[in-house]
Amino acid sequence: SDSQLLKGINSYRASLKVPALSENKNAACLAEQLAKQFKGQQCTNTTGSNTVP
């Protein structure tokens, strides 16, 4: 479940001595808004011409 995943991630973060993450009730809404912004956009490489293959 999602709560078990968050608990596991936070356990790992605690071992690294970094702050725990918390559940965000608006995360799904934000993800949906971002997905709408990128819908229909082509995938392109915007890193420039000097990208190492």
C-alpha positions as CSV (number, residue, x, y, z in Angstrom):
1,S,0.0,0.0,0.0
2,D,1.0,3.6,-0.4
3,S,1.4,4.1,3.4
4,Q,3.8,1.2,3.6
5,L,5.8,2.5,0.7
6,L,6.1,6.0,2.3
7,K,7.1,4.3,5.6
8,G,9.8,2.3,3.8
9,I,11.1,5.4,2.0
10,N,11.2,7.4,5.3
11,S,13.0,4.6,7.0
12,Y,15.7,4.8,4.4
13,R,15.8,8.6,4.6
14,A,16.2,8.3,8.3
15,S,19.3,6.1,7.8
16,L,20.7,8.9,5.6
17,K,19.9,11.5,8.3
18,V,17.6,13.5,5.9
19,P,14.1,14.7,6.8
20,A,11.1,12.4,6.3
21,L,8.6,13.0,3.6
22,S,5.0,13.5,4.4
23,E,1.8,12.6,2.5
24,N,0.5,15.4,0.3
25,K,-3.3,15.3,-0.3
26,N,-2.9,17.5,-3.4
27,A,-0.2,15.5,-5.1
28,A,-2.7,13.7,-7.5
29,C,-4.2,17.1,-8.5
30,L,-0.7,18.6,-9.2
31,A,0.3,15.5,-11.2
32,E,-2.8,15.7,-13.3
33,Q,-2.2,19.4,-14.1
34,L,1.4,18.7,-15.1
35,A,0.3,15.8,-17.3
36,K,-2.2,18.1,-19.1
37,Q,0.5,20.6,-19.8
38,F,2.8,18.1,-21.5
39,K,0.0,16.1,-23.3
40,G,0.7,16.0,-27.0
41,Q,4.2,17.4,-26.8
42,Q,6.8,15.5,-28.7
43,C,9.8,14.0,-26.8
44,T,12.9,15.8,-27.9
45,N,16.4,16.1,-26.7
46,T,17.0,19.6,-25.5
47,T,20.4,19.2,-24.0
48,G,22.2,20.6,-27.0
49,S,24.4,19.4,-29.8
50,N,27.3,18.4,-27.5
51,T,25.5,15.5,-25.9
52,V,27.6,12.4,-25.5
53,P,26.0,9.4,-27.1
